Amino acid sequence: FSAPAILAANVQNPNLQLPPDAVVQKAAVKKIFTDSFAAYKEFAFGHDDLSPLSQSFSDGRNGWGASIVDAMSTMYIMGLDDLFQEAVTFSSNIDFSKSQTPDTV
């Protein structure tokens, strides 16, 4: 068995250029993410959602820590290896067959 020679076409414009402030914007986006996740860790870690105004949490997705799982791909893409490893450790212990709330699975 051999794989096809071409699996996908190049769809990105070869003349695409980043704007001059791309590095600054990248850093700003990363800071917004890390600041937001720090608030989640402080007030809601292990729960589904942060309620920032009340500095508390809600568990609308069975209390499985949905925000952690949802943020993992962003952590990985942004190179936030320490946060990503923490999320891997947390998510590897989730038992999706059991709700952490009165809701049923």
Helices and strands as residue ranges (DSSP letters): H 22-44, E 49-51, E 56-58, H 66-78, H 81-91
